Amino acid sequence: MVKALGQRLDEAAAFVRGRTSHVPEVALVLGSGLGDLADAINGTAIAYSAIPHFPDSTAPSHKGVLHIGELAGVSVVAMQGRMHLYEGYSPQDVVFPMQVMARLGAKTALLTNAAGGIREDLSVTDLVLIEDHLSLANLAGNDPLRGPNDESVGERFVSMNNAYDRNLRAKAQAVAAKTGLDLQSGVYGFVTGPSFETPAEIRALRTLGCDLVGMSTVPEVIAARHSGMEVLAIGTITNKAVSSLDDDHITNAEEVWEAADLIRPKLAEFVNALLPRLGGGAK
């Protein structure tokens, strides 16, 4: 018999608590090629495979390790690698780790991802503050909250009107201005992958108002909001999305990893400057 979601979350959270005294304020999710940021956390590292009911990450460069400890003076819990629908997981599997991090006490979620730039003025290595999203997967019935609702996790219906908290976005913009970082803003289009988008799909997403596109983040954002967390998300542009059949460029994973290597120092500096503004005592 399958255990109820709340029971599975309690068992996973209890396992993690048994290995650390840290109570996290901020949950971090580190996207493709960006997971090395977790190695700077001073604390405990736990393989996903050791945590009860936790799915494992099978995507390239996603190490599958949960870190809990201190970073930039803030108590954090960080996913070094996430789950994706394209790995064959259900939407509910994909968001289970986010729900566990909320169960551990995190009140704020900071997510990063690797994304394709749709808007013409976005360049590879740009950081983009996500202000809203369009999820074709959700519109097709793949909402991670579909099915029975566990009231111990969150309410049945969750507003997405301010999914990416405007106050947190203002803090991020203030930190970027103070540090001299050129931080863009935009709407994220979520697709399931793993195939990259066709030029026609990119043109459609552009018409629908999307500025960047990727294969993650949105299910986790929905689960974080369902769990009562405030959310901030940063897309890192690792490739330009191809919108014309006359364009000879072939999008590939190698360019994503190469761009992520270039982005990592800039993102690490920004996250370290931003985290103290996201902790419980931040103003």
Long-range contacts (C-beta under 8 A, 24 or more apart in sequence): 3-53, 4-150, 5-92, 5-99, 5-150, 5-153, 6-150, 6-152, 6-153, 8-52, 8-53, 8-96, 9-53, 9-96, 9-99, 9-100, 9-103, 9-153, 10-103, 11-52, 11-53, 12-51, 12-52, 12-53, 12-54, 12-96, 12-100, 12-103, 13-100, 13-103, 13-104, 15-50, 15-51, 15-52, 16-46, 16-51, 16-66, 16-68, 16-77, 16-100, 16-104, 17-104, 19-44, 19-46, 20-44, 20-68, 20-69, 22-68, 22-69, 22-70, 22-75, 22-77, 23-75, 23-104, 23-105, 24-68, 24-75, 24-76, 24-77, 24-101, 24-104, 24-105, 24-106, 25-74, 25-75, 25-76, 25-105, 25-106, 25-107, 25-108, 25-278, 25-279, 25-280, 26-74, 26-75, 26-76, 26-77, 26-106, 26-107, 26-108, 26-109, 26-110, 26-275, 26-278, 26-279, 27-76, 27-77, 27-78, 27-79, 27-98, 27-101, 27-102, 27-106, 27-108, 27-109, 27-110, 27-224, 27-229, 28-71, 28-76, 28-77, 28-78, 28-79, 28-109, 28-110, 28-111, 28-112, 28-271, 29-78, 29-79, 29-82, 29-98, 29-109, 29-110, 29-111, 29-112, 29-217, 29-220, 30-78, 30-79, 30-80, 30-81, 30-82, 30-112, 31-82, 31-111, 31-112, 31-113, 31-114, 31-214, 31-216, 31-217, 31-236, 32-59, 32-60, 32-61, 32-62, 32-113, 32-114, 32-216, 32-238, 32-256, 32-257, 32-260, 33-61, 33-114, 33-238, 33-256, 33-257, 33-259, 33-260, 33-261, 33-263, 33-264, 34-112, 34-114, 34-236, 34-260, 34-263, 34-264, 34-267, 35-61, 35-62, 35-63, 35-80, 35-81, 36-264, 37-78, 37-264, 37-267, 37-268, 37-271, 38-63, 38-65, 38-67, 38-78, 38-79, 38-80, 39-67, 39-80, 40-71, 40-268, 41-67, 41-68, 41-69, 41-70, 41-71, 41-76, 41-78, 42-69, 42-70, 42-71, 43-67, 43-68, 43-69, 43-70, 44-68, 44-69, 45-80, 48-81, 48-97, 51-100, 53-96, 54-96, 54-97, 54-100, 55-83, 55-89, 55-93, 55-94, 55-96, 55-97, 56-83, 57-81, 57-82, 57-83, 57-87, 58-87, 59-83, 59-84, 59-86, 59-87, 60-253, 60-257, 61-257, 61-260, 66-97, 68-104, 71-272, 71-275, 72-271, 72-272, 72-273, 72-275, 72-276, 73-275, 73-276, 73-279, 74-275, 74-276, 74-278, 74-279, 75-279, 76-106, 76-275, 77-101, 77-104, 77-106, 82-216, 82-220, 84-192, 84-193, 84-194, 84-215, 84-216, 85-137, 85-142, 85-192, 85-193, 85-215, 85-219, 86-192, 86-193, 86-194, 86-215, 91-137, 91-142, 91-143, 91-144, 91-146, 91-219, 92-144, 92-147, 94-144, 94-219, 94-220, 95-144, 95-219, 95-220, 95-222, 95-223, 98-220, 98-223, 98-224, 98-227, 99-153, 99-223, 99-227, 102-153, 102-223, 102-224, 102-227, 102-228, 102-229, 103-227, 106-229, 107-228, 107-229, 107-230, 107-280, 108-168, 108-229, 108-230, 108-231, 108-232, 108-278, 109-220, 109-221, 109-224, 109-229, 109-230, 109-231, 109-232, 110-232, 110-233, 110-234, 110-271, 110-274, 110-275, 110-278, 111-217, 111-220, 111-221, 111-231, 111-232, 111-233, 111-234, 112-233, 112-234, 112-235, 112-236, 112-267, 112-271, 113-188, 113-214, 113-216, 113-217, 113-233, 113-234, 113-235, 113-236, 114-214, 114-235, 114-236, 114-238, 114-256, 114-259, 114-260, 115-188, 115-212, 115-213, 115-214, 115-235, 115-236, 115-237, 115-238, 116-196, 116-197, 116-202, 116-212, 116-213, 116-214, 116-237, 116-238, 116-239, 116-240, 116-241, 116-251, 117-211, 117-212, 117-237, 117-239, 117-240, 117-241, 118-189, 118-202, 118-205, 118-206, 118-210, 118-211, 118-212, 118-213, 118-241, 118-243, 119-186, 119-206, 119-211, 119-212, 121-184, 122-184, 122-186, 122-211, 122-212, 122-237, 122-240, 123-237, 123-240, 124-237, 124-238, 124-239, 124-240, 124-259, 124-262, 125-236, 125-237, 125-259, 125-262, 125-263, 125-266, 126-182, 126-184, 126-236, 126-237, 127-176, 127-181, 127-182, 127-183, 127-184, 127-234, 127-235, 127-236, 127-237, 127-263, 127-266, 127-267, 127-270, 128-183, 128-184, 128-185, 128-186, 128-188, 128-211, 128-212, 128-234, 128-235, 128-236, 128-237, 129-164, 129-169, 129-172, 129-173, 129-183, 129-184, 129-185, 129-186, 129-232, 129-233, 129-234, 130-164, 130-185, 130-186, 130-187, 130-188, 130-212, 130-217, 130-233, 130-234, 130-235, 131-164, 131-169, 131-185, 131-186, 131-187, 132-163, 132-164, 132-187, 132-188, 133-163, 133-164, 133-187, 133-188, 133-189, 133-190, 133-217, 133-218, 133-221, 134-187, 134-188, 134-189, 134-190, 134-205, 134-208, 134-209, 134-210, 135-189, 135-190, 135-218, 136-189, 136-190, 136-191, 137-190, 137-191, 137-192, 137-218, 137-219, 138-190, 138-218, 138-222, 142-192, 143-222, 144-219, 144-222, 144-223, 145-222, 145-223, 145-226, 153-226, 153-227, 154-226, 154-227, 154-228, 155-226, 158-222, 158-225, 158-226, 159-225, 160-222, 160-225, 163-221, 163-222, 163-225, 163-231, 164-221, 164-231, 164-232, 164-233, 165-230, 165-231, 165-232, 167-230, 168-230, 168-231, 168-232, 168-278, 169-232, 171-274, 171-277, 171-278, 171-282, 172-232, 172-234, 172-274, 172-277, 174-277, 175-270, 175-273, 175-274, 175-277, 176-270, 178-273, 179-269, 179-270, 179-273, 181-266, 181-269, 181-270, 183-270, 186-210, 186-211, 186-212, 186-235, 187-211, 187-212, 188-212, 188-213, 188-214, 188-217, 188-218, 188-233, 188-235, 189-213, 189-214, 190-214, 190-215, 190-216, 190-217, 190-218, 190-219, 191-215, 196-251, 197-241, 199-242, 199-243, 199-244, 199-245, 199-247, 202-241, 202-242, 202-243, 203-243, 206-243, 212-237, 212-241, 213-241, 232-278, 234-267, 234-270, 236-260, 236-263, 236-267, 238-263
